[in-house]
């Protein structure tokens, strides 16, 4: 069986090092599902590893992509009920390829009520938001989000309100995000309004930061010592140095949580996430053919983007 994939053989900018390659798929190993991909999103978490930021965890050559949805085409006997079903083929191979093999016990079945473009985005951002709110409770607290127009932040904001946060503020760079944040119950704060940013940070009990860099330093320097600062990304590409007088800071990396999940707990987490996701506002999806992956990356880079580009594999599938 031939398989088309987006591979990289060296680290660098994704637009420069990714290559579309077609080769025979290796034989399916015992206990694994074989999944024919339907859709896979373009996330920061897909692109950043290609640059070499986590090179100690990656063996080259590698196939890009960490999430998506597909249909099971081959399954072991004890997972035969999944044949023909849509699943999230997680924690196995890179998902930016036509055929993905993944451990049967870690594949997440998709409920019939969930549309395929939403299912394709049900892993990285929803699970990260759900885990952070479990680890850092927000009930009765004022919450501040950075990169508030991003998929993870808008879920954090909506779900924090469901969990009893008294107020949720969202710092955004592009004015296009203000109205949609307001519609979600998130108070929009323009990043360039530095005085307002500092005032809100000083009043916040907990900050979920996806940017790092100068904005993170500004928030930390304005926060009370009793506050909590959770950094789950460095979208700015800039690290920042901690200082003794800063409030407590926590680093969250979703992959560091995987070992704590038994297969049963892994499945149970998504049992909670599916209904939450179905009831939440989320970015619109824009489908682009897999063969036009360069256009999908360019679309992802657009400033003020309010949709999520998805690689569409259906044109490759028989």
Backbone bond lengths (Angstrom), bond angles and torsions (degrees), N, CA, C in turn:
res aa  C-N    CA-C-N  psi(-1)  N-CA   C-N-CA  omega(-1)  CA-C   N-CA-C  phi
1 X - - - 1.467 - - 1.524 109.22 -
2 X 1.334 116.29 124.54 1.461 120.01 177.15 1.524 110.47 -78.84
3 X 1.315 115.13 149.96 1.461 121.77 -177.76 1.524 108.59 -139.39
4 X 1.330 116.30 130.82 1.462 121.82 177.53 1.519 108.99 -104.09
5 X 1.333 116.71 132.25 1.462 121.32 -173.09 1.520 110.55 -143.14
6 X 1.341 115.07 158.15 1.459 122.01 170.72 1.520 107.83 -98.60
7 X 1.331 116.34 111.23 1.464 123.03 -174.21 1.522 110.39 -114.08
8 X 1.328 115.13 157.91 1.462 119.82 168.94 1.523 108.77 -136.99
9 X 1.323 115.29 136.08 1.459 122.97 -176.35 1.522 112.38 -109.40
10 X 1.310 115.75 -3.59 1.459 122.27 172.66 1.522 107.50 -150.03
11 X 1.321 116.53 161.58 1.456 121.02 178.48 1.525 109.74 -85.23
12 X 1.319 115.31 149.14 1.457 120.70 179.09 1.517 110.24 163.62
13 X 1.314 116.26 -169.98 1.458 119.75 177.37 1.533 109.33 -63.47
14 X 1.338 117.49 131.64 1.469 119.82 -175.85 1.522 113.80 -53.09
15 X 1.328 116.79 -40.26 1.459 119.73 -179.32 1.530 112.11 -61.32
16 X 1.333 116.87 -24.12 1.465 121.06 -176.79 1.520 113.31 -95.39
17 X 1.332 117.63 -33.92 1.467 119.44 -170.74 1.524 114.15 -104.10
18 X 1.329 118.41 -17.77 1.461 119.27 177.79 1.524 110.22 -70.56
19 X 1.327 115.41 140.44 1.460 121.49 177.24 1.523 108.80 -135.61
20 X 1.314 116.49 137.02 1.459 120.69 175.18 1.522 108.41 -85.84
21 X 1.338 116.37 121.68 1.461 121.56 -175.73 1.521 109.88 -130.62
22 X 1.316 116.39 146.31 1.464 122.60 175.90 1.522 108.52 -121.62
23 X 1.334 115.65 129.07 1.460 121.18 -179.05 1.521 108.51 -152.93
24 X 1.329 116.09 166.90 1.460 120.47 177.63 1.524 109.96 -67.47
25 X 1.326 116.86 136.90 1.461 121.86 177.55 1.524 109.44 -76.33
26 X 1.321 116.38 136.59 1.462 120.86 178.65 1.528 109.89 -65.38
27 X 1.341 117.90 155.19 1.468 120.16 179.22 1.528 111.39 -58.16
28 X 1.324 116.08 146.03 1.462 121.84 179.65 1.523 109.85 -70.45
29 X 1.332 116.57 132.11 1.456 122.01 -179.02 1.530 110.89 -86.09
30 X 1.336 118.20 156.63 1.469 121.05 179.99 1.529 111.68 -57.77
31 X 1.327 115.96 143.50 1.455 121.43 177.53 1.509 114.81 78.51
32 X 1.332 116.52 5.61 1.459 120.75 -177.00 1.529 110.95 -108.53
33 X 1.330 114.64 150.56 1.457 122.16 169.31 1.520 109.06 -95.71
34 X 1.308 116.12 149.89 1.461 120.78 168.91 1.531 107.21 -110.75
35 X 1.338 115.25 124.79 1.460 121.67 -171.70 1.521 109.36 -122.15
36 X 1.321 115.84 128.76 1.461 121.52 173.93 1.524 107.81 -89.58
37 X 1.329 116.29 115.84 1.456 120.34 -172.33 1.526 111.78 -69.70
38 X 1.338 114.10 145.84 1.460 122.30 175.17 1.525 110.68 -108.35
39 X 1.341 116.12 -56.12 1.462 121.57 -177.95 1.516 109.87 -142.37
40 X 1.330 115.94 146.98 1.464 121.64 174.95 1.523 108.66 -145.01
41 X 1.339 118.13 130.83 1.463 120.17 -177.44 1.521 112.54 -80.62
42 X 1.319 114.49 166.29 1.463 122.21 171.56 1.519 107.05 -106.30
43 X 1.332 116.29 112.09 1.462 123.07 -179.52 1.522 110.41 -118.71
44 X 1.328 115.10 161.04 1.464 119.24 171.57 1.521 110.59 -57.17
45 X 1.336 116.45 -37.09 1.463 120.52 -178.27 1.521 112.38 -68.23
46 X 1.327 117.86 -16.87 1.466 121.14 173.15 1.524 111.49 -83.28
47 X 1.328 116.39 -37.69 1.462 121.14 -172.25 1.524 113.35 -84.29
48 X 1.329 117.09 -39.23 1.467 120.28 -175.17 1.532 112.34 -59.68
49 X 1.349 120.26 -43.64 1.476 118.30 178.54 1.521 113.68 -60.94
50 X 1.329 117.65 -29.51 1.464 120.33 -179.81 1.526 110.66 -64.21
51 X 1.320 117.40 -29.47 1.466 121.22 -179.19 1.525 112.43 -72.26
52 X 1.343 116.79 -14.64 1.458 120.43 -178.15 1.508 113.97 102.44
53 X 1.334 117.45 7.31 1.464 120.36 -177.89 1.526 112.12 -62.16
54 X 1.330 117.31 -28.76 1.468 121.30 179.90 1.528 109.76 -122.88
55 X 1.299 115.86 42.49 1.465 119.69 -172.57 1.524 112.51 -62.03
56 X 1.331 117.85 -24.19 1.464 120.14 179.45 1.522 111.72 -68.93
57 X 1.344 117.49 -15.59 1.462 120.94 -179.09 1.522 112.81 -102.48
58 X 1.314 117.79 -5.80 1.463 121.24 -169.25 1.518 110.13 -119.32
59 X 1.318 115.93 130.56 1.461 122.14 174.46 1.525 108.63 -102.38
60 X 1.315 115.95 124.74 1.463 120.92 179.55 1.524 110.65 -89.73
61 X 1.327 118.79 149.41 1.470 126.74 -3.17 1.519 110.84 -72.13
62 X 1.319 116.12 156.54 1.457 121.69 -177.26 1.522 109.97 -135.53
63 X 1.328 115.11 157.11 1.462 122.15 174.11 1.517 107.70 -103.68
64 X 1.315 117.03 132.02 1.461 122.24 -175.54 1.527 111.25 -76.30
65 X 1.340 114.69 167.84 1.458 121.45 173.62 1.512 113.23 97.69
66 X 1.351 115.95 136.04 1.459 120.58 -177.33 1.522 113.87 -122.21
67 X 1.325 118.37 -9.86 1.462 117.73 178.15 1.518 110.33 -150.93
68 X 1.320 115.06 170.75 1.446 121.85 -179.76 1.518 109.19 156.39
69 X 1.325 115.65 -178.12 1.461 121.45 -179.60 1.519 108.63 -131.75
70 X 1.320 115.56 144.06 1.451 120.74 178.48 1.513 110.51 -150.63
71 X 1.327 115.64 -176.75 1.462 121.39 -178.70 1.534 108.90 -116.91
72 X 1.321 116.72 134.29 1.464 122.11 -176.97 1.528 109.61 -71.14
73 X 1.334 115.89 125.52 1.465 120.10 178.91 1.525 112.40 -112.49
74 X 1.332 117.89 -18.43 1.465 122.15 175.47 1.520 108.03 -145.60
75 X 1.346 116.49 137.58 1.465 120.28 -177.95 1.522 109.78 -146.82
76 X 1.344 117.64 149.61 1.460 120.35 173.02 1.529 110.28 -67.59
77 X 1.315 116.25 165.26 1.467 120.44 -175.51 1.523 112.69 -57.32
78 X 1.344 117.11 -38.65 1.462 118.89 -176.53 1.526 112.99 -77.61
79 X 1.322 117.50 -1.99 1.464 121.12 175.52 1.525 110.68 -127.30
80 X 1.335 116.14 24.26 1.463 120.57 -175.75 1.523 112.38 -62.00
81 X 1.331 117.32 -24.40 1.471 120.27 -179.85 1.523 112.08 -64.83
82 X 1.339 117.16 -16.92 1.463 120.78 -178.97 1.527 113.09 -84.84
83 X 1.315 117.98 -10.57 1.464 120.38 -179.14 1.530 110.49 -56.69
84 X 1.318 115.41 128.64 1.455 120.59 179.90 1.510 114.64 82.70
85 X 1.329 117.48 -5.95 1.459 121.47 -177.35 1.531 110.76 -90.69
86 X 1.335 115.26 152.80 1.464 120.12 172.01 1.528 109.24 -78.14
87 X 1.317 115.97 136.57 1.465 121.16 177.39 1.523 109.35 -141.37
88 X 1.333 114.75 162.10 1.460 122.03 166.58 1.526 106.29 -94.61
89 X 1.333 119.01 112.01 1.469 121.27 -177.65 1.529 110.65 -86.12
90 X 1.320 115.83 84.34 1.459 120.87 -166.98 1.519 112.76 -100.58
91 X 1.341 113.49 153.40 1.459 123.74 170.94 1.528 112.40 60.38
92 X 1.322 115.16 30.87 1.453 120.67 174.25 1.514 108.81 -121.49
93 X 1.308 116.13 -116.12 1.459 121.42 -179.39 1.528 111.22 -84.06
94 X 1.346 114.90 167.01 1.451 119.70 172.15 1.520 110.62 -59.28
95 X 1.326 116.34 143.68 1.462 120.50 -172.38 1.524 114.16 -94.94
96 X 1.330 118.28 -3.59 1.465 119.17 177.72 1.527 108.97 -86.95
97 X 1.325 115.05 59.20 1.453 121.68 177.72 1.526 108.52 -153.01
98 X 1.300 114.55 159.98 1.460 121.51 -174.03 1.528 112.18 -66.60
99 X 1.326 117.14 -39.49 1.462 122.80 -177.34 1.524 108.58 -124.99
100 X 1.337 116.84 126.67 1.461 122.36 -179.33 1.523 109.01 -121.41
101 X 1.330 116.53 130.48 1.459 122.06 171.81 1.520 108.52 -100.25
102 X 1.334 116.78 134.89 1.465 119.89 -179.17 1.523 109.78 -146.33
103 X 1.349 117.18 157.09 1.463 120.20 177.98 1.529 110.84 -60.30
104 X 1.326 116.66 131.02 1.464 120.40 -176.09 1.525 111.90 -59.31
105 X 1.339 117.32 -37.23 1.458 120.25 -177.17 1.511 114.54 -72.96
106 X 1.346 117.20 -14.15 1.462 120.75 -178.45 1.526 112.85 -105.80
107 X 1.328 117.76 -6.60 1.463 120.71 175.81 1.525 108.87 -72.51
108 X 1.320 116.25 136.54 1.464 121.40 -176.21 1.523 109.35 -104.02
109 X 1.344 118.23 114.73 1.465 119.83 176.11 1.526 111.04 -64.01
110 X 1.315 116.34 141.71 1.462 121.84 -179.12 1.523 109.16 -97.37
111 X 1.330 118.21 125.65 1.473 119.93 177.55 1.528 111.24 -61.23
112 X 1.327 115.97 149.65 1.462 120.66 -179.88 1.522 112.18 -61.53
113 X 1.335 116.86 -24.67 1.466 120.83 -176.98 1.526 113.28 -78.43
114 X 1.331 117.68 -9.34 1.469 121.86 -177.03 1.519 109.42 -97.79
115 X 1.332 116.53 124.43 1.457 120.27 178.73 1.529 110.37 -71.12
116 X 1.321 115.31 150.83 1.463 120.99 -174.26 1.531 113.25 -58.73
117 X 1.353 121.08 -43.67 1.475 119.05 179.09 1.523 113.59 -62.62
118 X 1.328 117.59 -29.94 1.459 119.98 176.12 1.522 110.40 -76.07
119 X 1.324 116.88 -41.67 1.462 120.38 179.07 1.519 111.61 -58.88
120 X 1.330 116.92 -35.89 1.467 120.65 -178.55 1.516 112.32 -60.95
121 X 1.339 117.24 -21.33 1.471 122.07 -175.79 1.523 111.86 -114.19
122 X 1.317 117.61 25.21 1.464 121.22 -171.69 1.521 114.17 -92.68
123 X 1.312 117.97 2.74 1.468 120.06 -174.47 1.523 113.36 -103.69
124 X 1.308 118.37 -77.56 1.463 122.08 -167.08 1.527 112.10 -56.72
125 X 1.312 117.62 -59.08 1.463 119.83 -174.38 1.525 113.34 -74.30
126 X 1.342 119.80 -46.65 1.466 118.41 178.01 1.527 113.42 -61.89
127 X 1.328 117.47 -43.88 1.465 118.97 -179.55 1.520 110.79 -66.02
128 X 1.342 117.39 -40.28 1.466 120.05 178.25 1.521 110.94 -61.37
129 X 1.335 117.62 -45.66 1.465 120.81 179.71 1.521 110.82 -62.48
130 X 1.308 117.06 -44.66 1.473 122.28 -179.28 1.530 110.80 -62.61
131 X 1.329 116.87 -44.77 1.465 120.50 -179.61 1.526 111.71 -65.84
132 X 1.337 117.37 -43.95 1.465 119.39 -179.12 1.522 111.81 -62.80
133 X 1.322 117.39 -38.36 1.461 119.58 179.03 1.524 111.31 -71.54
134 X 1.332 117.73 -26.40 1.464 120.25 172.69 1.526 111.12 -71.79
135 X 1.326 116.23 -41.04 1.465 120.99 -177.06 1.521 112.63 -75.27
136 X 1.327 116.69 -33.69 1.469 121.67 -174.69 1.530 108.80 -128.50
137 X 1.341 116.95 83.76 1.471 121.04 -174.63 1.528 112.02 -59.14
138 X 1.323 115.04 145.07 1.468 121.09 -174.57 1.524 113.05 -117.24
139 X 1.312 117.85 1.32 1.464 119.28 -177.04 1.528 110.54 -58.38
140 X 1.337 115.67 129.54 1.459 121.38 179.22 1.514 114.74 74.04
141 X 1.343 117.69 11.88 1.467 120.90 -175.40 1.527 111.51 -116.13
142 X 1.346 114.23 155.47 1.463 121.06 170.35 1.527 107.85 -88.01
143 X 1.313 115.86 129.24 1.463 122.14 -173.97 1.526 109.37 -115.31
144 X 1.335 115.75 137.73 1.462 121.99 176.72 1.525 108.90 -123.71
145 X 1.332 116.42 131.64 1.456 123.03 179.81 1.521 110.06 -114.90
146 X 1.323 117.51 142.32 1.465 120.91 167.85 1.523 108.36 -105.36
147 X 1.341 115.83 167.63 1.473 120.55 -174.38 1.519 109.22 46.21
148 X 1.334 115.55 47.81 1.459 121.32 -167.05 1.517 113.64 -66.27
149 X 1.323 118.34 -17.40 1.452 120.30 177.50 1.513 113.79 -84.93
150 X 1.336 117.67 -3.95 1.462 121.17 -178.73 1.525 110.17 -76.02
151 X 1.334 116.11 160.15 1.457 120.16 -176.95 1.520 112.55 -61.40
152 X 1.330 117.44 -43.21 1.463 119.38 -179.31 1.521 110.72 -64.48
153 X 1.325 117.27 -42.86 1.463 120.57 -177.36 1.517 112.14 -66.10
154 X 1.338 118.00 -39.84 1.461 117.47 -178.83 1.527 111.37 -68.89
155 X 1.332 117.46 -29.73 1.462 119.26 173.54 1.521 110.61 -72.32
156 X 1.332 117.32 -43.85 1.465 120.08 175.60 1.523 110.75 -54.35
157 X 1.327 116.68 -45.27 1.452 120.44 -177.64 1.510 113.08 -64.45
158 X 1.329 116.75 -45.39 1.461 119.90 -179.63 1.523 111.85 -68.46
159 X 1.325 116.36 -43.00 1.459 119.35 -177.13 1.520 112.07 -74.74
160 X 1.339 117.86 -27.86 1.467 120.23 173.96 1.522 110.14 -63.00
161 X 1.317 117.20 -39.87 1.463 119.73 177.01 1.521 111.08 -63.10
162 X 1.321 117.32 -40.66 1.465 121.11 178.23 1.520 111.15 -63.29
163 X 1.335 116.47 -28.37 1.466 120.52 -178.19 1.524 112.64 -94.45
164 X 1.318 117.24 11.93 1.454 119.71 170.20 1.504 116.74 96.27
165 X 1.329 119.14 14.68 1.468 119.86 173.59 1.528 108.89 -61.98
166 X 1.327 116.63 138.07 1.465 119.55 -177.66 1.521 112.04 -75.59
167 X 1.330 116.99 -35.63 1.460 122.30 177.51 1.523 108.20 -148.75
168 X 1.330 115.92 146.55 1.459 121.05 175.44 1.523 108.25 -129.98
169 X 1.332 116.12 122.67 1.461 123.20 178.35 1.526 108.60 -110.92
170 X 1.324 116.00 146.76 1.458 120.55 -179.42 1.515 112.26 -132.28
171 X 1.336 116.86 118.73 1.466 121.80 177.69 1.523 108.98 -85.07
172 X 1.335 115.85 127.58 1.459 121.11 -178.70 1.524 109.81 -130.72
173 X 1.330 115.99 153.16 1.469 120.83 177.69 1.522 112.01 -92.47
174 X 1.323 117.26 -37.54 1.462 120.87 -175.94 1.524 110.38 -102.16
175 X 1.333 115.97 134.14 1.466 121.06 -178.51 1.521 112.17 -62.54
176 X 1.332 117.86 -20.03 1.455 120.57 -178.08 1.527 111.60 -62.93
177 X 1.339 117.30 -21.16 1.462 120.69 -177.91 1.528 113.19 -83.00
178 X 1.320 118.53 -17.97 1.465 120.97 -169.96 1.524 112.41 -58.77
179 X 1.319 117.88 -50.12 1.463 120.26 -176.07 1.523 112.03 -65.69
180 X 1.334 117.44 -40.90 1.467 118.59 -178.75 1.522 110.96 -69.33
181 X 1.329 118.50 -33.83 1.459 120.23 175.25 1.521 110.45 -65.22
182 X 1.309 115.75 -44.66 1.462 120.38 -179.93 1.531 110.71 -59.87
183 X 1.328 116.63 -39.01 1.463 121.03 179.40 1.524 112.17 -65.64
184 X 1.322 116.97 -22.37 1.464 121.75 178.27 1.524 112.42 -91.35
185 X 1.318 117.20 1.39 1.457 120.28 -177.85 1.508 113.98 86.14
186 X 1.341 117.08 10.31 1.463 122.69 179.44 1.526 108.28 -99.27
187 X 1.322 117.42 127.27 1.464 121.41 -179.43 1.525 108.51 -77.32
188 X 1.347 118.90 115.69 1.469 120.27 -176.93 1.523 112.35 -77.32
189 X 1.333 115.46 138.00 1.464 122.95 177.26 1.526 107.68 -128.40
190 X 1.324 117.66 119.89 1.462 120.83 178.70 1.525 109.85 -71.13
191 X 1.326 117.39 131.65 1.461 121.40 -175.27 1.522 112.12 -62.18
192 X 1.323 117.11 -30.36 1.462 119.62 -178.52 1.526 112.98 -75.58
193 X 1.329 118.23 -11.86 1.467 121.40 177.44 1.529 108.32 -85.06
194 X 1.320 116.29 77.33 1.462 122.05 -168.77 1.522 113.03 -61.53
195 X 1.319 118.05 -38.36 1.466 119.70 -179.96 1.524 111.04 -64.55
196 X 1.333 116.43 -42.72 1.466 120.19 178.40 1.519 110.74 -65.36
197 X 1.321 116.53 -40.72 1.464 120.70 178.32 1.524 110.32 -58.36
198 X 1.323 117.56 -45.49 1.462 121.02 -179.68 1.531 111.19 -66.36
199 X 1.317 116.72 -40.36 1.465 120.40 -179.61 1.526 111.02 -63.45
200 X 1.323 116.48 -44.98 1.462 120.45 179.80 1.528 110.48 -67.18
201 X 1.329 117.57 -39.84 1.466 120.32 177.85 1.521 110.93 -60.93
202 X 1.329 116.93 -40.56 1.464 120.88 -179.57 1.521 111.70 -64.82
203 X 1.332 117.11 -27.21 1.460 121.09 -178.81 1.526 113.04 -93.83
204 X 1.325 117.90 -5.00 1.461 121.40 -174.03 1.525 111.28 -88.13
205 X 1.323 114.71 144.90 1.467 120.87 177.07 1.524 111.87 -91.52
206 X 1.321 116.24 -29.21 1.457 119.83 -176.52 1.525 109.15 -148.67
207 X 1.329 115.72 134.77 1.465 122.33 179.72 1.523 108.40 -118.67
208 X 1.335 116.00 130.84 1.458 122.13 171.28 1.526 107.00 -107.85
209 X 1.331 115.92 110.82 1.467 121.30 -171.08 1.518 111.37 -111.98
210 X 1.325 116.06 129.65 1.464 121.55 177.76 1.515 112.75 -112.81
211 X 1.331 117.76 4.35 1.464 119.70 -170.78 1.519 114.56 -109.57
212 X 1.339 118.13 -39.32 1.454 120.17 -172.81 1.517 111.24 67.66
213 X 1.325 116.73 -155.60 1.457 122.01 174.77 1.519 114.25 62.50
214 X 1.331 115.72 -150.93 1.459 121.88 -175.38 1.520 112.43 -62.89
215 X 1.328 117.49 -36.93 1.465 119.22 -179.98 1.524 110.77 -62.99
216 X 1.320 117.34 -42.39 1.463 120.17 178.31 1.525 110.78 -60.06
217 X 1.327 117.30 -43.50 1.469 120.55 178.84 1.522 111.26 -63.47
218 X 1.325 117.00 -40.33 1.463 120.62 178.52 1.522 110.89 -60.94
219 X 1.320 116.75 -45.16 1.458 120.65 -178.77 1.523 111.34 -66.99
220 X 1.323 116.82 -45.89 1.463 120.65 -179.11 1.522 111.61 -61.44
221 X 1.321 116.95 -39.20 1.464 119.95 -178.46 1.523 111.97 -71.01
222 X 1.336 117.31 -22.09 1.465 120.62 -179.10 1.522 113.20 -94.27
223 X 1.329 117.85 -19.97 1.463 120.89 -174.46 1.521 112.37 -72.75
224 X 1.331 115.17 156.04 1.462 121.21 172.91 1.529 109.63 -72.79
225 X 1.310 116.07 155.63 1.465 120.24 -179.72 1.524 111.86 -65.77
226 X 1.326 117.20 -19.82 1.461 121.07 179.69 1.526 112.78 -84.01
227 X 1.343 117.07 -5.54 1.459 120.41 -178.41 1.516 112.18 -77.42
228 X 1.318 115.15 171.80 1.462 122.14 175.61 1.521 108.78 -125.74
229 X 1.327 116.05 138.70 1.462 122.01 -179.69 1.521 107.61 -123.16
230 X 1.327 116.59 117.51 1.459 121.84 179.63 1.516 108.48 -111.12
231 X 1.317 116.79 117.91 1.469 121.80 178.85 1.526 108.32 -102.50
232 X 1.325 116.59 119.67 1.464 120.03 179.94 1.520 112.88 -121.14
233 X 1.338 116.71 11.37 1.458 119.42 177.68 1.511 111.68 -173.39
234 X 1.325 115.28 162.83 1.468 122.16 177.24 1.526 108.46 -129.85
235 X 1.329 115.93 61.86 1.459 119.79 -177.51 1.522 112.45 -61.58
236 X 1.334 116.56 -25.00 1.467 119.68 177.95 1.521 111.90 -70.89
237 X 1.329 116.15 -18.76 1.457 120.37 -175.16 1.511 113.44 77.89
238 X 1.337 116.59 5.28 1.461 121.56 -176.10 1.524 110.88 -116.43
239 X 1.335 118.53 122.16 1.464 120.34 173.09 1.522 110.31 -71.92
240 X 1.309 116.26 173.83 1.466 119.90 178.33 1.522 108.78 -146.13
241 X 1.332 115.04 150.08 1.463 121.26 -176.61 1.521 110.20 -95.70
242 X 1.316 115.61 134.56 1.463 120.42 178.10 1.520 110.22 -80.93
243 X 1.323 115.23 150.62 1.454 121.60 176.28 1.522 109.40 -125.01
244 X 1.316 115.72 154.85 1.455 121.04 -170.76 1.527 112.91 -59.94
245 X 1.330 117.11 -33.69 1.456 119.05 -175.04 1.529 113.07 -83.33
246 X 1.326 117.91 -1.75 1.459 119.96 -179.75 1.532 110.59 -69.42
247 X 1.328 117.44 155.11 1.468 120.35 174.33 1.527 110.57 -69.04
248 X 1.348 117.40 169.09 1.469 120.05 179.96 1.527 111.66 -56.69
249 X 1.333 114.91 135.54 1.452 120.28 -179.17 1.512 110.60 -123.56
250 X 1.334 115.54 139.93 1.459 121.70 -177.85 1.526 108.71 -127.53
251 X 1.326 115.48 136.90 1.466 121.03 174.79 1.516 108.12 -96.86
252 X 1.322 116.50 132.07 1.463 120.45 176.29 1.519 108.92 -119.65
253 X 1.320 116.01 123.92 1.466 121.64 174.30 1.520 106.69 -130.54
254 X 1.316 116.73 119.14 1.462 120.33 -170.78 1.525 112.36 -58.02
255 X 1.323 117.64 -35.26 1.462 118.95 -176.52 1.525 112.39 -69.25
256 X 1.329 116.94 -21.26 1.460 119.48 176.81 1.522 112.57 -72.21
257 X 1.330 117.28 -11.14 1.468 120.61 -179.53 1.521 112.60 -93.51
258 X 1.322 118.37 -12.37 1.461 119.89 -169.60 1.526 112.92 -62.57
259 X 1.325 117.25 -38.36 1.459 119.77 -176.76 1.525 112.43 -65.84
260 X 1.330 117.26 -18.53 1.468 120.27 -179.57 1.524 112.39 -81.12
261 X 1.329 117.64 -8.78 1.463 121.67 -178.28 1.523 111.01 -94.70
262 X 1.325 116.97 124.42 1.455 120.00 162.78 1.529 107.49 -76.15
263 X 1.332 118.96 162.26 1.471 118.73 176.26 1.526 112.81 -55.40
264 X 1.340 116.57 -35.74 1.461 120.08 179.89 1.530 111.08 -68.15
265 X 1.331 116.83 -43.08 1.467 120.52 178.98 1.524 110.83 -67.28
266 X 1.323 116.33 -34.40 1.469 121.16 177.66 1.530 110.32 -61.05
267 X 1.319 116.33 -47.66 1.462 120.06 178.42 1.530 111.13 -65.85
268 X 1.338 116.95 -39.00 1.464 120.82 -178.27 1.523 111.74 -64.54
269 X 1.334 117.31 -34.48 1.465 120.15 179.32 1.524 110.46 -59.43
270 X 1.315 116.93 -42.87 1.462 119.47 -178.56 1.523 111.88 -74.67
271 X 1.321 117.06 -23.87 1.463 119.29 172.87 1.523 110.25 -60.63
272 X 1.328 117.11 -34.05 1.467 121.08 175.59 1.525 111.93 -80.00
273 X 1.320 116.84 -36.90 1.469 120.43 -174.03 1.525 112.47 -71.61
274 X 1.332 118.66 -38.28 1.469 119.98 -175.41 1.524 112.89 -55.04
275 X 1.347 119.78 -51.93 1.474 117.78 -179.68 1.519 113.06 -66.03
276 X 1.324 117.78 -34.65 1.464 120.17 176.24 1.523 110.72 -60.73
277 X 1.314 115.52 -45.39 1.458 120.69 -177.32 1.529 110.69 -65.56
278 X 1.326 116.13 -39.71 1.464 120.16 -178.75 1.521 111.97 -64.77
279 X 1.339 116.90 -27.93 1.464 121.41 -176.81 1.523 112.77 -95.37
280 X 1.315 118.04 -0.74 1.464 121.66 -174.37 1.524 111.26 -102.91
281 X 1.333 115.19 155.06 1.459 120.21 169.21 1.535 107.98 -79.71
282 X 1.319 115.55 141.16 1.462 121.20 -176.74 1.527 107.34 -143.77
283 X 1.295 117.07 161.62 1.463 119.75 178.93 1.529 110.76 -62.21
284 X 1.322 116.00 146.36 1.461 120.04 173.65 1.526 109.55 -65.22
285 X 1.325 115.78 156.44 1.462 121.51 178.31 1.521 110.13 -102.82
286 X 1.326 116.19 141.71 1.464 121.76 172.34 1.521 107.63 -122.50
287 X 1.324 116.98 115.99 1.456 121.93 -177.12 1.527 110.57 -88.81
288 X 1.333 115.18 130.58 1.466 121.48 176.02 1.526 108.40 -127.72
289 X 1.337 118.02 138.76 1.467 120.20 -179.10 1.530 111.06 -56.42
290 X 1.323 115.20 142.53 1.463 119.80 -179.89 1.523 111.44 -54.70
291 X 1.321 116.96 -38.08 1.467 119.96 -179.70 1.524 112.39 -65.65
292 X 1.333 117.13 -16.45 1.467 121.84 177.69 1.530 110.24 -101.73
293 X 1.322 116.50 38.85 1.464 120.40 -174.93 1.525 112.14 -62.40
294 X 1.338 117.63 -31.19 1.470 118.60 176.92 1.532 110.63 -61.32
295 X 1.325 116.72 -38.87 1.463 120.46 177.83 1.524 110.79 -66.62
296 X 1.330 116.83 -35.61 1.465 120.22 178.10 1.522 110.75 -64.44
297 X 1.335 117.26 -41.04 1.461 120.10 177.94 1.520 110.80 -66.60
298 X 1.326 117.27 -41.25 1.466 120.44 177.73 1.520 110.56 -63.16
299 X 1.318 116.56 -38.46 1.461 121.21 178.27 1.528 110.27 -63.72
300 X 1.333 116.06 -42.03 1.465 120.22 178.48 1.525 111.52 -60.40
301 X 1.314 118.00 -35.56 1.470 122.39 -175.75 1.533 113.00 -75.96
302 X 1.310 119.00 -8.92 1.461 121.10 -176.20 1.528 110.98 -62.19
303 X 1.324 116.61 130.37 1.464 121.05 175.85 1.522 109.61 -68.59
304 X 1.336 115.87 140.97 1.455 120.47 177.64 1.517 114.10 73.54
305 X 1.325 117.13 14.56 1.466 120.58 -179.84 1.528 110.28 -62.84
306 X 1.338 116.87 134.85 1.465 121.15 178.14 1.526 111.79 -115.93
307 X 1.326 117.44 10.07 1.459 121.47 178.28 1.531 108.46 -124.82
308 X 1.320 115.23 169.37 1.464 121.11 177.66 1.526 109.03 -114.25
309 X 1.354 118.18 121.23 1.466 119.63 174.91 1.529 111.06 -73.35
310 X 1.334 115.39 135.59 1.460 121.85 178.94 1.522 109.31 -122.54
311 X 1.318 116.31 134.00 1.460 121.42 172.54 1.524 108.80 -76.50
312 X 1.324 116.53 126.52 1.463 122.96 -176.03 1.533 108.79 -106.09
313 X 1.344 115.61 114.18 1.465 121.36 -175.99 1.522 113.05 -90.66
314 X 1.330 117.79 -5.60 1.462 119.36 -169.61 1.529 112.56 -62.99
315 X 1.334 117.49 -25.80 1.458 119.93 177.44 1.519 113.51 -70.61
316 X 1.349 116.66 -17.79 1.464 120.96 179.03 1.518 112.12 -90.26
317 X 1.337 116.24 -23.87 1.459 120.48 -171.22 1.529 111.12 -82.36
318 X 1.328 116.56 142.96 1.472 120.30 179.67 1.524 111.22 -68.53
